[in-house]
Amino acid sequence: MQSTQDDNFDPAQCIADEFDFEDFDPIPQPVSPIQELVPSVVASIPPITAAALSNAALWAEMNTAKTCVQNRIKDLMQSDPILSKYKNKNYGIQVNATPFMKAKEGSSKVFQAIIDHILTQAGAAKPQKQVREYVAAMFPSHSVPKDWTQTLPDWAVKKIQKRIRNSAPPIANIQLPKAVTLSQLHKAAAAAIERHKNGVQTFKPMVEVSDTCILINGISFPIGTNKVGGQIYKQMRASMPKLIQALASRNTPQSKN
């Protein structure tokens, strides 16, 4: 059968030599007012972050973690090849887990600055407010603690003890308990500075207190009342000459340089 295809057929003639894609650009459509608002609305939406735990929830979580760790330690005491050898002894070993709050970024530097300033003659003599203002100027982006009655963490106590050991008198003469607060440190440093001043006298008086007076080595100082803010407080007022006379009437004062 004779082919119906033309022997002179050229497929390349059916393919365009070139295309100009610019001729095919779609006509830009007008942007609606809603579409214009989308970028600004998206930018104003804050990123989704986990909500901070309340103090009560945080402490509850810490207690749960403490119980979990202590139970794990008990299991190890039974199964660990080293720890388990103590379970049949005539004595016991008690291991406690103690959760603690991690310091916020920069807070350790603030505490260190407070401690360093308190343990100087200038800082020890300042009231607490001036010490806080001094440290706040050093760290304007961090908060300075106003409550100085909280027990300092172990790392801070170790730094205090090291600083006292490496200091000259009167700072080197400061005596502190194992658990100490910033308030106690401040008072101890101020007392050490005061005792170091020339002319400071030390007495060991006999003091007797009643509802109406205070007897210092037998010399009477009457107790009065003072009304402040609608409340009445008892107080004793004494002139310095009379107070020194009473203190020295029984004991010979010792001067400390």
LUMMISE-877900 format. One record per residue: residue number from 1; chain; z, y, x of N, C-alpha, C, O in turn; residue in three letters. Coordinates in steps of 0.1 Angstrom, whole numbers, plus 2048, in hexadecimal, padded with zeros to 3 digits. Last residue first. Layout:
BEGIN
ATOM|NUM|A|Z|Y|X|Z|Y|X|Z|Y|X|Z|Y|X|ALA
...
% end
This chain:
BEGIN
ATOM|257|A|C9C|9FA|9AA|C90|A02|9AF|C84|9FB|9AB|C79|A00|9AE|ASN
ATOM|256|A|CB8|9FC|997|CAD|9F4|99B|CA1|9FD|99F|C9E|A06|997|LYS
ATOM|255|A|CDC|9FE|997|CCF|A05|997|CC4|9FB|99D|CC7|9F3|9A6|SER
ATOM|254|A|CF4|9F4|981|CEC|9F0|98D|CDF|9F6|98C|CD7|9F4|983|GLN
ATOM|253|A|D13|A01|976|D05|9FF|975|CFE|9FC|982|D03|A00|98C|PRO
ATOM|252|A|D30|9EF|970|D2A|9F8|979|D1B|9F6|979|D16|9EB|97B|THR
ATOM|251|A|D3D|9EE|94F|D36|9E8|95A|D30|9F3|963|D2D|9FE|95F|ASN
ATOM|250|A|D4C|9FF|93E|D51|9F2|941|D4A|9EB|94E|D50|9E4|955|ARG
ATOM|249|A|D3F|A17|93B|D4E|A17|93B|D54|A09|93F|D60|A09|942|SER
ATOM|248|A|D24|A18|939|D2A|A17|947|D39|A16|947|D3F|A15|951|ALA
ATOM|247|A|D1F|A19|91E|D1A|A0E|926|D21|A0C|933|D24|A01|938|LEU
ATOM|246|A|D2B|A32|918|D30|A26|912|D2C|A1A|91A|D34|A11|91C|ALA
ATOM|245|A|D1B|A43|928|D29|A43|92A|D2F|A36|925|D37|A30|92B|GLN
ATOM|244|A|D02|A3F|91C|D04|A3B|92A|D13|A3A|92D|D17|A31|934|ILE
ATOM|243|A|D08|A4A|902|D04|A3C|903|D06|A37|912|D0C|A2C|914|LEU
ATOM|242|A|D0E|A65|908|D18|A5D|903|D15|A4E|904|D1E|A46|907|LYS
ATOM|241|A|CF4|A6D|913|D00|A6E|91B|D0C|A65|916|D12|A5E|91D|PRO
ATOM|240|A|CE3|A67|8FC|CE2|A60|909|CEE|A61|911|CF3|A57|917|MET
ATOM|239|A|CF1|A64|8DC|CEC|A6D|8E6|CEC|A65|8F3|CF5|A5C|8F5|SER
ATOM|238|A|CE8|A4F|8C2|CF1|A52|8CD|CEA|A5B|8D7|CDE|A59|8DA|ALA
ATOM|237|A|CE7|A3F|8A2|CE2|A4A|8AB|CED|A4D|8B5|CF9|A4E|8B3|ARG
ATOM|236|A|CDE|A23|890|CE8|A29|899|CE1|A34|8A2|CD7|A31|8A7|MET
ATOM|235|A|CD7|A1C|86E|CD3|A1E|87B|CDF|A24|883|CE9|A2A|87D|GLN
ATOM|234|A|CCA|A0D|850|CD6|A10|859|CD1|A12|867|CC8|A0B|86C|LYS
ATOM|233|A|CB4|A1A|838|CB6|A12|844|CC3|A17|84B|CC6|A22|84C|TYR
ATOM|232|A|CA7|A1A|818|CB2|A1F|820|CB4|A15|82C|CB5|A09|82A|ILE
ATOM|231|A|C87|A25|80B|C91|A1B|80F|C9B|A20|818|C98|A29|820|GLN
ATOM|230|A|C76|A3A|806|C7D|A35|7FB|C87|A29|7FE|C8E|A25|7F5|GLY
ATOM|229|A|C6C|A3F|820|C64|A39|816|C6B|A33|80A|C67|A29|804|GLY
ATOM|228|A|C8C|A3E|82D|C7E|A40|830|C76|A38|826|C78|A2C|823|VAL
ATOM|227|A|CAB|A49|835|CA3|A46|829|C94|A49|82D|C91|A54|830|LYS
ATOM|226|A|CC6|A3D|847|CBA|A45|847|CB1|A40|83C|CAE|A34|83B|ASN
ATOM|225|A|CE8|A3D|84F|CDD|A38|847|CD2|A42|848|CD4|A4E|84A|THR
ATOM|224|A|CFD|A33|86C|CF9|A3C|861|CED|A36|859|CE9|A2A|85C|GLY
ATOM|223|A|D17|A28|87E|D0B|A24|878|D08|A2D|86C|D10|A2E|863|ILE
ATOM|222|A|D27|A36|89C|D26|A34|88D|D18|A30|889|D0E|A35|88F|PRO
ATOM|221|A|D33|A28|8B7|D27|A2F|8B3|D25|A2C|8A4|D22|A21|8A0|PHE
ATOM|220|A|D4F|A26|8CC|D49|A25|8BF|D3D|A2E|8BD|D3D|A39|8C1|SER
ATOM|219|A|D57|A13|8E8|D53|A20|8E4|D4B|A1F|8D7|D41|A18|8D6|ILE
ATOM|218|A|D5A|9F8|8F0|D65|9FF|8EA|D62|A0D|8E5|D6A|A13|8DE|GLY
ATOM|217|A|D41|9F1|8FA|D4C|9F2|903|D58|9FA|8FE|D5E|A02|905|ASN
ATOM|216|A|D36|9FE|8DE|D30|9FA|8EB|D3B|9FD|8F5|D3F|A08|8F8|ILE
ATOM|215|A|D36|9F7|8BC|D3E|9F9|8C8|D38|9F5|8D4|D34|9E9|8D6|LEU
ATOM|214|A|D28|A05|8A0|D25|9FC|8AB|D2E|A01|8B7|D2E|A0C|8BB|ILE
ATOM|213|A|D32|A07|87D|D30|A0C|88B|D2C|A01|894|D2D|9F5|892|CYS
ATOM|212|A|D32|9FA|864|D33|A09|865|D31|A0F|873|D2E|A1B|874|THR
ATOM|211|A|D30|9DF|866|D28|9E6|85C|D28|9F5|85E|D1E|9FC|859|ASP
ATOM|210|A|D2F|9D9|88A|D35|9D7|87C|D2C|9DF|872|D21|9E4|876|SER
ATOM|209|A|D2C|9CA|8A9|D25|9D1|89E|D2C|9CE|891|D30|9C3|88E|VAL
ATOM|208|A|D31|9CF|8CB|D37|9CA|8BF|D31|9D2|8B3|D30|9DE|8B4|GLU
ATOM|207|A|D2A|9C7|8ED|D25|9CE|8E1|D2B|9C7|8D4|D2A|9BB|8D3|VAL
ATOM|206|A|D30|9CD|90D|D36|9C6|902|D32|9CD|8F5|D36|9D9|8F3|MET
ATOM|205|A|D14|9CF|924|D1F|9D5|91C|D24|9CA|912|D1E|9C0|90F|PRO
ATOM|204|A|D07|9D0|93F|D0A|9C4|937|D16|9C8|92F|D21|9C5|932|LYS
ATOM|203|A|CEB|9E4|94B|CF9|9E3|946|CFB|9D5|93F|CF1|9D0|93A|PHE
ATOM|202|A|CD7|9F4|963|CD9|9E8|95B|CE8|9E7|958|CF1|9E8|961|THR
ATOM|201|A|CC1|A10|966|CCE|A0A|967|CD0|9FE|95E|CCA|9FE|953|GLN
ATOM|200|A|CA8|A1F|979|CAB|A17|96E|CB9|A10|970|CBB|A0A|97B|VAL
ATOM|199|A|CA1|A2D|990|CAC|A32|988|CAF|A2A|97C|CB8|A2E|974|GLY
ATOM|198|A|C7E|A27|990|C8A|A2B|997|C95|A31|98E|C92|A38|984|ASN
ATOM|197|A|C71|A0C|97D|C72|A1A|980|C7F|A1D|988|C89|A16|986|LYS
ATOM|196|A|C72|9F2|975|C6E|9F5|983|C6F|A03|987|C6F|A07|993|HIS
ATOM|195|A|C77|9F2|95B|C82|9ED|964|C7E|9F1|973|C87|9F3|97B|ARG
ATOM|194|A|C5E|9F9|951|C69|A02|950|C75|9FF|959|C7B|A07|95F|GLU
ATOM|193|A|C4E|9E3|958|C4B|9F0|95D|C57|9FA|95D|C5A|A01|966|ILE
ATOM|192|A|C5B|9D0|948|C5A|9CE|956|C57|9DC|95D|C5D|9DF|968|ALA
ATOM|191|A|C56|9DB|92E|C64|9D9|933|C64|9D8|942|C6D|9DE|949|ALA
ATOM|190|A|C3A|9D8|92D|C40|9E5|92C|C4F|9E5|931|C53|9EF|938|ALA
ATOM|189|A|C38|9BC|92E|C32|9C4|939|C38|9D2|939|C3B|9D8|943|ALA
ATOM|188|A|C45|9B5|917|C4A|9B0|923|C45|9B9|92F|C4C|9BC|938|ALA
ATOM|187|A|C34|9C1|903|C42|9C5|905|C48|9C1|912|C50|9C9|918|LYS
ATOM|186|A|C1D|9B3|908|C1D|9C1|909|C2B|9C6|90B|C2E|9CF|914|HIS
ATOM|185|A|C24|999|902|C1F|99C|90F|C20|9AB|912|C24|9AF|91D|LEU
ATOM|184|A|C2B|99B|8E7|C35|997|8F1|C31|99B|8FF|C39|9A0|907|GLN
ATOM|183|A|C11|9A2|8DD|C1C|9AB|8DB|C27|9A8|8E5|C2D|9B1|8EB|SER
ATOM|182|A|C02|98B|8E3|BFF|998|8EA|C0A|9A2|8E9|C0C|9A9|8F2|LEU
ATOM|181|A|C19|96F|8E7|C10|978|8DF|C0C|984|8E7|C13|987|8F1|THR
ATOM|180|A|C1E|94E|8F4|C20|95D|8F5|C16|964|8EC|C0B|95F|8EB|VAL
ATOM|179|A|C2E|932|8FF|C26|938|8F4|C29|946|8F3|C34|94B|8F1|ALA
ATOM|178|A|C3F|933|915|C32|92B|915|C29|930|90A|C1D|931|90D|LYS
ATOM|177|A|C4B|954|91C|C4C|947|917|C3F|940|917|C35|946|91A|PRO
ATOM|176|A|C4C|967|93B|C47|965|92E|C4A|957|929|C4A|94D|931|LEU
ATOM|175|A|C55|981|950|C58|973|94C|C54|972|93E|C57|979|935|GLN
ATOM|174|A|C49|996|96A|C49|993|95C|C4C|984|959|C46|97B|960|ILE
ATOM|173|A|C46|99C|984|C54|999|980|C54|995|971|C5F|992|96C|ASN
ATOM|172|A|C2D|9A5|989|C30|998|98E|C3E|993|989|C41|987|98A|ALA
ATOM|171|A|C2F|9BF|981|C27|9B6|979|C2B|9A8|97C|C2C|99F|974|ILE
ATOM|170|A|C3A|9D1|993|C43|9CA|98A|C3C|9C0|981|C43|9B8|97A|PRO
ATOM|169|A|C30|9BB|9AD|C3B|9C0|9A4|C37|9CE|99F|C30|9D5|9A6|PRO
ATOM|168|A|C0E|9B0|9AC|C19|9B5|9B3|C24|9B9|9A9|C21|9BB|99D|ALA
ATOM|167|A|BFE|991|9A1|C00|99F|9A0|C0D|9A3|9A9|C15|99B|9AD|SER
ATOM|166|A|BFA|976|99E|BF2|97D|9A9|BF4|98C|9A9|BED|993|9B0|ASN
ATOM|165|A|C0A|96F|989|C0D|96A|996|C06|971|9A1|C0B|973|9AC|ARG
ATOM|164|A|BFD|97D|974|C0A|981|978|C0E|97C|986|C13|983|98E|ILE
ATOM|163|A|BE5|96E|973|BE4|97D|976|BF2|982|97B|BF3|98A|984|ARG
ATOM|162|A|BEE|955|96C|BE7|957|979|BE7|965|97D|BE9|968|988|LYS
ATOM|161|A|BF8|95B|952|C01|956|95D|BFB|958|96B|C02|95B|974|GLN
ATOM|160|A|BE1|963|945|BEC|96D|947|BF5|968|952|BF9|970|95B|ILE
ATOM|159|A|BD2|94C|946|BCD|958|94D|BD8|962|94F|BD8|968|95A|LYS
ATOM|158|A|BE2|93C|936|BE0|938|944|BDA|944|94C|BDE|946|957|LYS
ATOM|157|A|BDF|949|91D|BED|949|924|BEB|945|933|BF2|94A|93B|VAL
ATOM|156|A|BC4|945|918|BC9|953|91A|BD7|953|921|BD9|95B|92A|ALA
ATOM|155|A|BC3|92A|914|BBB|92F|91F|BC0|93E|922|BC0|942|92E|TRP
ATOM|154|A|BD4|926|8FE|BD8|921|90B|BD0|928|916|BD6|92B|921|ASP
ATOM|153|A|BD5|944|8E9|BD1|936|8EC|BD5|933|8FA|BD8|93C|902|PRO
ATOM|152|A|BF3|955|8DD|BE7|955|8E5|BE2|946|8E8|BEB|93E|8E9|LEU
ATOM|151|A|BFF|959|8BC|C00|952|8C9|BF3|951|8D0|BE9|94D|8CA|THR
ATOM|150|A|BFE|979|8AD|BF9|96B|8AD|BFB|966|8BB|BF8|96C|8C5|GLN
ATOM|149|A|C04|994|8AD|C0F|98A|8AB|C0B|97C|8AB|C13|973|8AA|THR
ATOM|148|A|BF2|9A8|8AD|BF6|9A3|8BA|C02|999|8B9|C09|996|8C3|TRP
ATOM|147|A|BD8|9B2|89B|BE4|9A9|89A|BE7|9A3|8A7|BE0|99A|8AC|ASP
ATOM|146|A|BC1|9BE|8A3|BCC|9C7|8A0|BD9|9BF|89F|BE4|9C4|8A1|LYS
ATOM|145|A|BA7|9B7|8BB|BB2|9B2|8B1|BBD|9BC|8B0|BC2|9C1|8B9|PRO
ATOM|144|A|B89|9C7|8B9|B95|9C6|8C1|BA1|9C2|8B8|BA3|9C9|8AE|VAL
ATOM|143|A|B67|9BD|8B7|B74|9C2|8B0|B80|9BF|8B9|B80|9B4|8C0|SER
ATOM|142|A|B4B|9CA|8CA|B55|9BF|8C6|B61|9C5|8BF|B65|9D0|8C2|HIS
ATOM|141|A|B3D|9DF|8D3|B36|9D6|8C9|B3F|9CA|8C4|B3B|9C2|8BC|SER
ATOM|140|A|B4B|9EC|8E6|B49|9F2|8D9|B43|9E9|8CF|B44|9EC|8C3|PRO
ATOM|139|A|B5F|9E5|8FD|B57|9DC|8F5|B54|9E2|8E7|B5A|9DD|8DE|PHE
ATOM|138|A|B6B|9FC|907|B65|9F3|911|B5B|9E9|909|B50|9E6|90F|MET
ATOM|137|A|B77|A07|8F1|B6D|A0F|8F8|B65|A06|902|B5A|A09|905|ALA
ATOM|136|A|B8A|9F3|8EB|B7F|9F5|8E2|B74|9FE|8E8|B68|9FB|8E6|ALA
ATOM|135|A|B9C|9F7|900|B94|9EB|900|B88|9EC|8F7|B7D|9E8|8FA|VAL
ATOM|134|A|BA7|A0F|8F7|BA2|A0E|905|B98|A02|906|B8E|A03|90C|TYR
ATOM|133|A|BB1|A09|8DE|BA6|A13|8E0|BA0|A12|8ED|B93|A14|8EE|GLU
ATOM|132|A|BC5|9F7|8E5|BBA|9F2|8DD|BAE|9FC|8DE|BA2|9F8|8DF|ARG
ATOM|131|A|BD6|A08|8F3|BD0|9FC|8FA|BC4|9F7|8F2|BBA|9F5|8F8|VAL
ATOM|130|A|BDD|A19|8DE|BD6|A1E|8EA|BCF|A13|8F2|BC4|A15|8F7|GLN
ATOM|129|A|BEC|A08|8CE|BE0|A0E|8C9|BD7|A13|8D4|BCB|A12|8D4|LYS
ATOM|128|A|C02|A00|8DE|BF8|9F6|8DA|BEB|9FD|8D6|BE0|9F8|8D9|GLN
ATOM|127|A|C0A|A1A|8F7|C0C|A13|8EA|C00|A0A|8E7|BF5|A0B|8EC|PRO
ATOM|126|A|C0C|A14|91B|C05|A1A|90F|C0A|A13|902|C0D|A07|903|LYS
ATOM|125|A|C17|A07|930|C1E|A13|92A|C18|A18|91E|C1E|A21|917|ALA
ATOM|124|A|C05|9F4|936|C12|9EF|931|C19|9FB|92A|C21|9F9|921|ALA
ATOM|123|A|BF0|A03|941|BEE|9FC|934|BFC|9F8|92E|BFD|9F9|922|GLY
ATOM|122|A|BFB|A0C|95A|BF6|A15|950|BF5|A0F|942|BF9|A15|938|ALA
ATOM|121|A|C02|9F4|966|C0C|9FE|963|C08|A08|959|C10|A0C|950|GLN
ATOM|120|A|BF4|9D7|957|BF3|9E2|961|BFE|9EC|95D|C02|9EC|952|THR
ATOM|119|A|BF0|9C4|943|BF7|9C0|94F|BF4|9CA|95B|BF1|9C7|966|LEU
ATOM|118|A|BE0|9D0|92F|BEF|9CF|92D|BF6|9CD|93A|C01|9D2|93D|ILE
ATOM|117|A|BC7|9CB|93A|BCC|9D9|93A|BDB|9D9|937|BE2|9E2|93D|HIS
ATOM|116|A|BC5|9AF|939|BC4|9B6|946|BCA|9C4|946|BD0|9C8|94F|ASP
ATOM|115|A|BC7|9AB|91D|BD1|9A6|926|BD1|9AD|934|BDC|9B0|939|ILE
ATOM|114|A|BB0|9B8|914|BBD|9BD|910|BC8|9B8|919|BD1|9C0|91D|ILE
ATOM|113|A|B9C|9A9|921|B9E|9B7|925|BAB|9BD|920|BB1|9C5|927|ALA
ATOM|112|A|BA0|990|915|BA2|991|924|BA4|9A0|928|BAC|9A3|930|GLN
ATOM|111|A|B99|997|8FB|BA7|993|8FE|BAA|994|90D|BB4|999|911|PHE
ATOM|110|A|B7D|99D|900|B86|9A7|8FA|B95|9A3|8FD|B9C|9AC|902|VAL
ATOM|109|A|B74|984|909|B73|990|912|B7C|99B|90D|B83|9A2|915|LYS
ATOM|108|A|B77|975|8F2|B7F|971|8FE|B7F|97D|908|B89|980|90F|SER
ATOM|107|A|B65|980|8E1|B73|982|8DE|B7C|97F|8EA|B86|985|8ED|SER
ATOM|106|A|B4B|97A|8E7|B50|987|8EB|B5F|988|8E9|B65|991|8F0|GLY
ATOM|105|A|B47|965|8CC|B40|96A|8D8|B46|978|8DB|B45|981|8D3|GLU
ATOM|104|A|B66|957|8C1|B59|95D|8BF|B54|964|8CC|B5B|967|8D5|LYS
ATOM|103|A|B76|939|8CB|B75|947|8CC|B67|94C|8C9|B5D|946|8CD|ALA
ATOM|102|A|B7C|920|8B3|B75|924|8BF|B74|933|8BF|B73|93A|8B4|LYS
ATOM|101|A|B9B|914|8A8|B90|91D|8A5|B89|921|8B2|B90|926|8BC|MET
ATOM|100|A|BA4|8F1|8AB|BA6|900|8AE|B99|907|8AB|B8E|902|8AB|PHE
ATOM|99|A|BB5|8D3|8A6|BAA|8DB|8A4|BAD|8EA|8A7|BB9|8EE|8A6|PRO
ATOM|98|A|BC2|8BA|8B8|BC6|8C7|8B4|BBA|8D0|8B2|BB4|8D4|8BC|THR
ATOM|97|A|BCD|899|8B6|BC2|8A2|8B7|BC6|8AF|8B1|BCC|8B0|8A7|ALA
ATOM|96|A|BE5|886|8C9|BE2|88F|8BE|BD6|897|8C0|BD4|89D|8CB|ASN
ATOM|95|A|BF3|868|8D2|BE8|871|8D5|BE4|879|8C8|BE1|873|8BE|VAL
ATOM|94|A|C0D|857|8DF|C09|85F|8D4|BFE|869|8D8|C01|871|8E1|GLN
ATOM|93|A|C17|838|8E8|C0F|843|8ED|C0A|84A|8E0|C03|844|8D8|ILE
ATOM|92|A|C36|826|8ED|C2A|829|8E6|C23|836|8EC|C29|83D|8F3|GLY
ATOM|91|A|C43|809|8FE|C43|817|8FB|C36|81A|8F4|C2C|812|8F4|TYR
ATOM|90|A|C3F|7F0|905|C4C|7F3|8FF|C4D|802|8FB|C57|806|8F6|ASN
ATOM|89|A|C1D|7E7|8FC|C27|7EB|905|C34|7EE|8FE|C34|7EF|8F1|LYS
ATOM|88|A|C07|7E0|8EE|C11|7D6|8EF|C1D|7DA|8F8|C25|7D2|8FC|ASN
ATOM|87|A|BF5|7F5|8F2|BFA|7F3|8E4|C06|7E9|8E4|C0E|7E9|8DB|LYS
ATOM|86|A|BE9|7F9|90A|BF6|800|908|BFC|7FC|8FB|C07|800|8F8|TYR
ATOM|85|A|BD0|7EE|90A|BDA|7E7|912|BE8|7ED|910|BF2|7E8|914|LYS
ATOM|84|A|BBE|7FF|8FD|BC5|7F4|8F5|BD0|7ED|8FD|BD8|7E6|8F7|SER
ATOM|83|A|BB3|810|90F|BBD|815|906|BC5|80A|8FF|BD1|80B|8FD|LEU
ATOM|82|A|BA0|7FF|91C|BAA|806|923|BB6|80A|91A|BC2|807|91E|ILE
ATOM|81|A|B8F|7F4|908|B95|7EB|912|BA1|7F2|91A|BA9|7EB|91F|PRO
ATOM|80|A|B94|7FE|8E6|B90|802|8F3|B97|7F9|8FE|BA3|7F7|8FD|ASP
ATOM|79|A|BA0|7F5|8CE|B95|7EE|8D3|B90|7F2|8E1|B8A|7EA|8E8|SER
ATOM|78|A|BB8|804|8C9|BB7|7F6|8C6|BAC|7EF|8CD|BAD|7E3|8D1|GLN
ATOM|77|A|BB2|81E|8D0|BBE|818|8D5|BBF|809|8D3|BC5|802|8DA|MET
ATOM|76|A|B9C|823|8BF|B9A|820|8CE|BA6|81A|8D4|BA5|812|8DE|LEU
ATOM|75|A|BA9|827|8A7|BA0|81C|8A9|B9E|818|8B7|B9D|80C|8BB|ASP
ATOM|74|A|BB7|83F|8AE|BBF|833|8AA|BB6|826|8AC|BBB|81C|8B1|LYS
ATOM|73|A|BA1|850|8B1|BA9|84D|8BC|BB2|840|8BA|BB4|838|8C3|ILE
ATOM|72|A|B98|851|896|B90|84B|8A0|B97|847|8AD|B95|83D|8B3|ARG
ATOM|71|A|BAD|85E|88B|BAB|850|887|BA2|849|891|BA3|83D|894|ASN
ATOM|70|A|BAA|877|898|BB6|86F|89A|BB4|860|896|BB9|857|89C|GLN
ATOM|69|A|B91|87F|88D|B93|87C|89B|B9F|874|89E|B9E|86B|8A7|VAL
ATOM|68|A|B98|881|872|B8D|878|876|B8F|875|885|B8D|869|888|CYS
ATOM|67|A|BAC|895|872|BAF|888|86D|BA5|87D|872|BA8|872|876|THR
ATOM|66|A|B9C|8AB|87C|BA8|8A6|883|BAB|898|87F|BAE|88F|888|LYS
ATOM|65|A|B8A|8AE|867|B85|8AA|875|B91|8A4|87D|B8F|89B|885|ALA
ATOM|64|A|B9B|8B7|854|B94|8AA|852|B8F|8A5|85F|B8F|899|861|THR
ATOM|63|A|BA4|8CF|85F|BAE|8C4|85D|BA7|8B6|85A|BAC|8AC|85F|ASN
ATOM|62|A|B8C|8DD|85F|B92|8DA|86B|B9C|8CE|86A|B9D|8C6|872|MET
ATOM|61|A|B87|8DF|843|B7E|8D7|84B|B84|8D4|859|B82|8C8|85E|GLU
ATOM|60|A|B9D|8F0|83D|B9C|8E2|837|B92|8DA|83F|B95|8CE|841|ALA
ATOM|59|A|B96|906|84C|BA2|8FF|850|BA2|8F1|849|BA6|8E7|850|TRP
ATOM|58|A|B7F|90D|83D|B7E|90A|84B|B8A|902|850|B88|8F9|858|LEU
ATOM|57|A|B89|913|824|B7F|908|825|B7E|904|834|B7D|8F8|837|ALA
ATOM|56|A|B99|929|82A|B9F|91D|824|B96|911|826|B9A|906|82A|ALA
ATOM|55|A|B86|93B|834|B90|936|83D|B97|92A|837|B99|920|83F|ASN
ATOM|54|A|B64|931|82A|B70|939|828|B7B|933|831|B7A|928|836|SER
ATOM|53|A|B46|92E|83D|B51|928|836|B5D|932|835|B5F|93A|83E|LEU
ATOM|52|A|B28|940|836|B34|93D|83F|B3F|938|837|B41|93B|82B|ALA
ATOM|51|A|B0A|930|82B|B15|939|829|B21|935|831|B24|929|834|ALA
ATOM|50|A|AED|92C|83F|AF8|926|839|B04|930|837|B07|937|840|ALA
ATOM|49|A|AD1|941|836|ADA|93B|83F|AE6|935|838|AE9|939|82D|THR
ATOM|48|A|AB2|94C|831|ABC|944|82B|AC4|93E|835|ABF|936|83E|ILE
ATOM|47|A|AAA|96F|838|AA9|960|83B|AB4|958|835|ABF|95D|834|PRO
ATOM|46|A|AA4|986|81E|AAC|982|82A|AAA|973|82C|AA8|96B|822|PRO
ATOM|45|A|A88|997|815|A90|98B|811|A97|986|81E|A90|983|827|ILE
ATOM|44|A|A77|9AA|81D|A84|9AF|819|A8D|9A3|815|A99|9A5|814|SER
ATOM|43|A|A5E|99E|822|A66|9A3|82E|A74|9A7|82A|A7D|9A7|832|ALA
ATOM|42|A|A56|998|809|A59|98D|812|A62|992|81D|A6B|98B|821|VAL
ATOM|41|A|A51|9B2|800|A5B|9AA|7F9|A5F|99F|802|A6B|99C|803|VAL
ATOM|40|A|A3C|9BA|810|A49|9C1|811|A54|9B9|80A|A5F|9BA|80F|SER
ATOM|39|A|A27|9A8|80A|A2D|9A8|817|A3A|9AF|818|A43|9AB|81F|PRO
ATOM|38|A|A24|9AD|7EC|A29|9A0|7F2|A2E|9A1|800|A39|99C|802|VAL
ATOM|37|A|A18|9C4|7E4|A27|9C4|7E5|A2C|9B7|7EC|A37|9B7|7F0|LEU
ATOM|36|A|9FD|9BE|7E2|A02|9C8|7EC|A11|9C8|7EE|A16|9CB|7F9|GLU
ATOM|35|A|9FD|9AD|7CD|9FA|9A8|7DA|9FE|9B1|7E5|A03|9AD|7F0|GLN
ATOM|34|A|A02|9BF|7B8|A0C|9B4|7BB|A0A|9AF|7C9|A13|9AC|7D0|ILE
ATOM|33|A|9EB|9CF|7B8|9F8|9D5|7BC|A02|9CA|7BF|A0B|9CD|7C8|PRO
ATOM|32|A|9CF|9BD|7C7|9D7|9C1|7BC|9E4|9C7|7C0|9E8|9C4|7CB|SER
ATOM|31|A|9B3|9C6|7D9|9C0|9C0|7DA|9C9|9C6|7CE|9C9|9D2|7CB|VAL
ATOM|30|A|991|9BE|7D2|99C|9C8|7D2|9A9|9C1|7D1|9AB|9B7|7CA|PRO
ATOM|29|A|97E|9A9|7E7|983|9AC|7DA|98F|9B6|7DB|996|9B6|7E5|GLN
ATOM|28|A|960|9AC|7FA|96F|9AD|7FA|973|9B1|7EC|96E|9BA|7E5|PRO
ATOM|27|A|947|994|7F6|94A|9A2|7F3|959|9A3|7F2|95F|99C|7EA|ILE
ATOM|26|A|942|97E|812|945|981|803|949|98F|802|94E|996|80B|PRO
ATOM|25|A|927|97B|827|934|980|825|937|983|817|92F|98A|810|ASP
ATOM|24|A|90C|974|82C|913|96C|822|922|970|821|929|969|81A|PHE
ATOM|23|A|902|982|840|8FC|985|833|903|97D|828|901|980|81C|ASP
ATOM|22|A|90F|978|856|914|985|850|90E|988|843|914|98F|83A|GLU
ATOM|21|A|902|962|85D|90D|960|855|913|96D|84F|91A|96D|845|PHE
ATOM|20|A|8E2|95B|85F|8EA|967|861|8F6|966|858|8F5|96A|84C|ASP
ATOM|19|A|8D3|93F|86D|8DA|945|862|8E2|951|866|8E7|951|871|PHE
ATOM|18|A|8B3|932|877|8C0|938|87A|8C5|93E|86D|8BE|940|864|GLU
ATOM|17|A|89E|921|86E|89F|923|87C|8AD|929|87F|8B3|925|889|ASP
ATOM|16|A|8A4|908|855|8A3|916|859|8A5|917|868|8AE|911|86D|ALA
ATOM|15|A|891|8EB|851|89E|8F1|856|89C|8FF|85A|893|902|862|ILE
ATOM|14|A|878|8E2|84B|881|8E4|840|88F|8EA|844|897|8ED|83B|CYS
ATOM|13|A|86C|8DD|863|867|8E9|85B|870|8EC|84F|870|8F7|84A|GLN
ATOM|12|A|875|8C5|86B|87B|8D1|871|877|8DE|86A|87E|8E8|86A|ALA
ATOM|11|A|866|8B1|85F|873|8B5|859|879|8C2|85F|880|8C8|858|PRO
ATOM|10|A|844|8B2|858|84E|8B6|863|85B|8BA|85D|85C|8C5|857|ASP
ATOM|9|A|828|89E|850|835|8A4|84B|83F|8A6|857|841|89D|85F|PHE
ATOM|8|A|810|892|854|812|89F|85B|81F|8A6|857|822|8B1|85B|ASN
ATOM|7|A|80E|87D|844|810|87A|852|813|887|85A|819|887|865|ASP
ATOM|6|A|820|87C|826|816|883|82E|818|881|83D|823|884|841|ASP
ATOM|5|A|826|85F|815|82B|869|81D|820|86F|826|817|868|82B|GLN
ATOM|4|A|81C|84A|807|81B|857|800|81F|862|809|81D|86E|806|THR
ATOM|3|A|80A|830|816|816|838|816|813|845|80F|808|84C|812|SER
ATOM|2|A|7F9|816|805|7F8|823|80D|804|82B|80B|809|82D|800|GLN
ATOM|1|A|800|7F4|809|800|800|800|800|80C|809|807|80C|813|MET
% end
